[in-house]
Amino acid sequence: MTDLLTSRPTAPAAADRPALPLFDVVDEAFVAHYAEHGFALLAGALTPEQVAAINADALRLCRGDYGDIGYGWSGDGENVPVADLSDEEVLRRYLCIHYPHKVSPPALEALTVPRVVDALVSVIGPNVKAMQSMLFVKSEGKPGQAWHQDEYFIPTRDRSLTAVWIALDDATVENGCLWVLPGSHRRGVIYPERDQDDPRFDCSSEAYDFPYTDEQSVPVEIPAGTALVFNGYLLHRSLENSGKHGYRRALANHYMSAESLLPWRPPAEGEHMAMTDYRDVVLVAGEDPYAWKGTTDLARPYSRPDKDGGCDR
């Protein structure tokens, strides 16, 4: 495996951990690193102003200014009206909000910023569509997510699924940054999933029975505005925010080749499985060969349970 250390500028890291290469431009080295390790870091994916706008809209989302996103857990089991809570108390109710781009202009803008689109075209191809966004708030004490592969949840058929995870605060080990298993995407294998009840993680399932160990994983500590671009088969996880104060906010967007159908939902009655295609998508580059199907507006923003109050809420 290629040494992760390079002469390029690097993301910050503790003294006992190697720094990861931080790319200022999308070039051959960026693409080569992505192909070899399953991920690459892009500096300045969002400007400080764009980061601030998304963080400001996170509060609007949590307060319900853009519509109901579901109840966030208060920690004491009481459904206290949002109007009676401070901004800090409101944000701490929530771990993750799915599909913020549906209602938040700054989140929608982040789907198509030129630097991100350049990176996507370089690793996917000329025609790229987006199908999902997730806004993580993750205040101190909030859990992470166990080992998983995004392709398990979003099957792209042609292995083109690519995530762009953008730090909205400086991401550190202490506040629950992502950890990746470099090279774990190369086999192209989807590993089995099972329920887990580890208090470090939210209600999602965990991948298991893969030929890698936790000791091989690498923390992705990056400054706000930096993007972790990674392959849908890459094994990754995050741990709880153990910091004494503050958030580890992040925006995670998912993309794929526009040439590929997306069987994200069961086929409709009379529809052949080979033609099942989720069409609640946003074209971000090139052309959509299936544009004749039109697009839909199915998904709405909602809050993910985080295990504080039980996963059956």
C-alpha positions in Angstrom: 0.0 0.0 0.0 1.3 3.4 -0.9 2.6 5.4 2.1 0.0 7.9 3.2 2.6 10.5 4.0 3.5 12.9 1.1 5.2 16.2 0.7 1.9 18.0 0.2 0.2 20.1 2.8 -1.4 17.8 5.4 -4.4 17.7 7.6 -3.6 18.2 11.3 -2.8 15.1 13.3 -1.5 14.1 16.7 2.2 13.5 17.1 1.8 9.8 17.2 -0.3 9.6 14.0 0.7 10.1 10.4 -0.9 13.2 8.7 -3.1 12.6 5.7 -2.3 14.4 2.4 -4.5 17.4 1.9 -5.0 18.3 -1.7 -5.3 21.9 -2.8 -6.2 21.0 -6.4 -8.0 18.1 -8.1 -5.1 16.7 -10.1 -3.6 13.3 -11.0 -2.3 12.9 -7.5 -5.7 13.4 -6.0 -7.2 10.8 -8.4 -4.4 8.3 -7.7 -4.8 8.7 -4.0 -8.5 8.1 -4.2 -8.1 5.0 -6.4 -5.4 3.5 -4.1 -6.9 4.3 -0.7 -10.6 4.8 -1.4 -10.6 8.5 -0.3 -8.9 11.8 -0.8 -9.0 15.1 1.1 -9.9 18.4 -0.7 -8.9 21.6 1.0 -11.3 24.6 0.8 -14.3 22.7 -0.5 -16.5 25.3 1.1 -15.6 28.9 2.0 -15.8 30.1 5.6 -18.9 32.1 4.5 -20.6 28.9 3.1 -19.7 27.0 6.2 -21.2 29.7 8.4 -24.4 29.8 6.3 -25.0 26.1 6.6 -24.3 26.1 10.4 -26.8 29.0 10.8 -29.4 27.0 8.8 -28.8 24.0 11.0 -30.4 26.0 13.8 -33.4 27.0 11.6 -33.9 23.3 10.7 -33.8 22.2 14.3 -36.2 24.9 15.3 -38.7 23.8 12.6 -38.4 27.0 10.6 -38.3 24.9 7.4 -41.1 22.5 8.6 -41.3 19.6 10.9 -38.2 17.3 10.9 -39.3 15.1 13.8 -38.7 15.3 17.5 -35.1 15.6 18.8 -34.2 13.9 22.0 -34.0 16.2 25.0 -32.0 13.8 27.2 -34.5 13.8 30.0 -37.4 12.2 28.2 -39.6 15.3 28.3 -40.9 16.7 25.1 -40.1 20.4 25.9 -41.5 22.8 23.3 -38.8 24.1 21.0 -39.9 27.7 21.7 -39.0 27.3 25.3 -35.4 26.1 24.6 -32.2 28.1 24.0 -30.4 27.8 20.7 -27.8 25.5 22.4 -30.5 23.3 23.9 -32.3 23.0 20.5 -29.1 22.0 18.6 -28.2 19.4 21.3 -31.4 17.6 20.7 -30.3 16.5 17.2 -27.6 14.2 15.8 -28.4 14.1 12.1 -30.9 15.6 9.7 -31.5 13.9 6.4 -32.1 15.8 3.2 -31.4 19.3 4.3 -30.9 20.3 0.7 -34.6 20.0 0.2 -35.3 23.1 2.2 -32.1 24.8 3.0 -30.6 27.1 0.3 -27.0 26.9 1.6 -27.2 23.1 1.8 -28.5 22.9 -1.7 -25.7 25.2 -2.9 -23.1 22.9 -1.3 -24.2 20.1 -3.6 -22.9 21.9 -6.7 -19.9 24.0 -5.6 -17.4 24.0 -8.4 -14.4 22.5 -6.4 -16.6 19.6 -5.3 -18.0 19.0 -8.8 -14.4 19.0 -10.2 -13.5 16.3 -7.7 -16.6 14.2 -8.5 -16.1 14.4 -12.2 -12.5 13.3 -11.7 -13.4 10.1 -9.8 -16.8 9.3 -11.2 -17.0 10.6 -14.8 -18.5 13.5 -16.7 -22.1 12.9 -15.7 -22.9 13.0 -12.0 -26.1 13.1 -10.0 -26.8 13.6 -6.3 -29.4 11.7 -4.4 -28.9 12.4 -0.7 -27.6 14.9 1.8 -27.2 14.6 5.6 -26.4 17.4 8.1 -24.7 16.1 11.3 -24.9 18.3 14.4 -23.3 16.0 16.9 -22.8 18.0 20.1 -20.7 16.6 23.0 -21.9 13.2 24.2 -23.6 12.4 21.0 -22.7 9.0 19.5 -21.0 8.0 16.3 -21.8 5.4 13.6 -20.4 1.9 13.6 -18.3 0.5 10.7 -20.3 0.5 7.5 -20.2 1.0 3.7 -22.4 3.5 2.0 -23.0 1.2 -0.9 -24.8 -1.2 1.4 -27.5 1.4 1.9 -27.4 3.1 -1.6 -26.8 0.4 -4.3 -25.4 2.1 -7.4 -24.9 -1.1 -9.5 -21.7 0.3 -11.1 -19.8 1.0 -7.9 -19.8 4.8 -8.7 -21.2 5.8 -5.3 -19.1 8.7 -3.9 -19.6 10.6 -0.6 -18.4 14.1 0.0 -18.2 14.6 3.8 -17.5 18.3 4.5 -16.4 19.4 8.0 -18.4 22.3 9.3 -16.3 22.5 12.4 -12.7 21.3 12.8 -13.0 17.5 13.0 -10.8 15.8 15.6 -10.6 12.5 17.4 -11.9 14.1 20.5 -15.1 15.4 18.9 -15.8 12.3 16.9 -14.2 12.6 13.4 -14.5 9.9 10.8 -12.2 6.9 10.8 -11.4 5.0 7.5 -9.9 1.7 6.6 -7.6 2.7 3.7 -7.9 0.4 0.7 -11.0 -1.5 2.0 -12.9 -0.4 -1.1 -10.7 -2.3 -3.6 -12.2 -5.8 -3.3 -15.6 -4.5 -4.3 -17.3 -6.6 -1.6 -20.3 -5.7 0.3 -19.9 -7.1 3.8 -22.8 -8.4 5.9 -24.6 -6.1 8.4 -26.0 -6.8 11.9 -27.8 -4.9 14.6 -25.5 -3.5 17.3 -26.1 -2.1 20.8 -22.8 -0.4 21.4 -23.4 2.9 23.4 -20.6 4.6 21.3 -22.9 4.4 18.2 -26.3 5.5 17.0 -29.1 3.2 16.0 -27.7 2.1 12.6 -26.4 -1.4 12.0 -22.7 -2.4 11.7 -20.7 -4.2 9.0 -18.7 -7.2 10.2 -16.7 -10.2 9.0 -14.3 -8.1 6.9 -10.5 -8.8 6.7 -9.4 -5.6 8.4 -8.9 -4.6 12.0 -9.5 -1.5 14.0 -5.8 -1.0 14.3 -5.5 -0.5 10.6 -8.0 2.4 10.7 -6.9 6.0 10.3 -8.6 9.1 11.9 -9.6 11.9 9.5 -8.8 15.0 11.4 -9.5 18.0 9.1 -10.3 21.7 9.4 -13.7 23.2 8.7 -14.4 23.6 5.0 -12.3 20.6 4.0 -14.0 17.6 2.2 -13.3 14.0 2.6 -14.2 12.5 -0.8 -14.6 8.7 -0.5 -15.8 5.6 -2.3 -19.1 3.9 -1.5 -17.3 0.6 -0.7 -14.8 2.2 1.8 -15.3 1.0 5.4 -15.6 3.9 7.7 -17.0 4.8 11.1 -17.1 7.6 13.7 -17.0 7.6 17.5 -18.9 9.7 20.0 -18.1 13.3 20.5 -16.2 13.1 23.8 -15.2 16.8 23.8 -16.1 18.9 26.8 -17.8 21.5 24.7 -18.7 22.3 21.1 -20.0 20.4 18.1 -18.7 18.3 15.3 -21.0 19.5 12.6 -20.6 18.1 9.1 -22.4 17.9 5.8 -22.4 14.5 4.0 -23.6 14.4 0.4 -23.9 11.4 -1.8 -23.4 11.2 -5.6 -23.1 8.6 -8.4 -22.8 8.3 -12.1 -25.9 9.6 -14.0 -25.5 6.7 -16.4 -26.4 4.2 -13.6 -29.9 3.4 -12.5 -30.5 3.7 -8.7 -32.5 0.7 -7.3 -32.9 2.5 -3.9 -36.5 1.5 -3.5 -38.4 -1.8 -4.3 -39.7 -1.9 -7.9 -43.2 -0.6 -8.6 -45.9 -3.1 -9.5 -45.2 -4.4 -13.0 -41.7 -2.9 -13.1 -38.7 -5.0 -13.9 -35.9 -5.0 -11.2 -33.4 -4.1 -13.9 -35.2 -0.8 -14.6 -35.9 0.3 -11.0 -34.6 3.8 -10.7 -35.0 6.3 -7.8 -35.5 9.6 -9.5 -35.4 12.1 -6.6 -32.0 13.3 -7.8 -30.1 16.5 -8.6 -27.9 16.6 -11.7 -24.6 18.3 -10.7 -22.5 17.7 -13.8 -22.9 16.8 -17.4 -26.1 15.3 -18.7 -28.6 12.7 -17.4 -29.2 9.9 -19.9 -32.5 9.1 -18.1 -33.8 12.7 -18.1 -36.8 11.4 -20.1 -38.0 9.8 -16.9 -38.3 13.2 -15.2 -37.5 13.8 -11.5 -39.6 13.4 -8.4 -39.8 15.1 -5.0 -40.2 12.2 -2.6 -37.9 12.7 0.3 -38.4 15.2 3.1 -36.1 16.3 5.8 -36.2 14.2 9.0 -34.2 13.5 12.1 -32.3 10.3 12.7 -32.7 8.6 16.2 -29.4 8.6 18.1 -30.0 6.0 20.8 -30.3 8.5 23.7 -33.9 7.6 24.1 -34.0 4.1 22.5 -33.9 3.1 18.9 -37.6 2.3 18.7 -38.7 5.9 19.0 
